[in-house]
Amino acid sequence: MITLALGKLEVDWGKNRFFSDHGSLFQTSDLKPVPSYYASEDWPDGDPVVEMNEGFGKPLGEVVDRLELLGVTMAAVEHQYAELHQFHDLPEQPIPFRELCDALVTIDVSMISGDYSGDYDPGEFVWKEILDRLRLSPEGQRSDLRDASLLLEGFSANATLRLLARNPKNLDLDVSWDFGPLVREGWATRQEFQAGASRGQRFLVVAEGSSDAKIIQQALRLYRPHIADFFQFIDMEEGYPFAGTGNLHRFTQGLVSIGIQNNTIILYDNDAAGVAQYNKTKSLSLPANLKVLHLPDLPELSNIATMGPEGVSSADVNGRAASIECYLDLNRSDMPEPQVRWTMYDQDTDRYHGVLEHKTKYMKDFLNLRIANTNYDSTKIEAVLDAIVAQCVSIAEAKLIGNAFPR
């Protein structure tokens, strides 16, 4: 047997050669001994037998971020639930979706028994083992129980985990995938169990310059390591080919013309030139798997010291001079005082364009960080990550809903 479980609660299982691949929920660093639970001889009164096997384990609080990047949002889960109802041609939902959500959010999975008895015919396992555990037994006739069981057994494991993640008590529990027994008994090879986002699940991030890409990669490593494998960047060993807003726009035009299949994020700076090209690129007929954004407007950038023909003053640099270096910690004791210098007037946006002075120093200071620590203010750069992730989730959600089971 092979199971995917949250704590003691099985959300998916397989046997011998018949099992689902859940490697995308985990990373290589999640490989460790994980528990498998078996019914004891004095079941159901005694404690289950616990056996440790090789597998992957990761806290649900981190898995849920990976689920979102796989498109498993609440909207996608509700869509799948409705399609299952239509597929089975049920007269009505034996358990309405909102009722299912309300019930699951109250469940403390750590208190659920892991003992299950015997084998079941299709549609019986949820009815006889799970509904009572989750306090979901519908009121009504025996057929209502079977309908509810049939509906929930067709529900994907990822959707179940997404709903269970709505209860904060569950977030610290490990999601575990215990493939060890299959490998040990010769039903599968170790090479079949690989962790990480697959090529089709990753997102290509293309920014204005190589420094942007380096900063985003470093930010992912420090502040979002549990999802970093979902993102890939242009190989810059031979020089960055898309430096500058004009080149990035033309590159995007090329992607659109060839019908790019990769999930792609085009990221402009939040300065006058970047916003102008962002608006120009947004007007293209973009495919659903390609999103364009500029660095986010933030209150912290609304009152920055600036230098221009009339001397030093304070100004809002959002949309005018906010390159990615402005989203780093500019107030470190060993760094220069932050100041933006106005350089030129942009006719397309009717704004002056500015550049952060000493931006290379701020960048190097950030790239030299080895661990995330409270001495570095990561608020702004994490807001950049949040903006990128939100666009990636929207791509994955639309794709999952478009391919939702069943049709």
Disulfide bonds with the S-S distance in Angstrom:
none
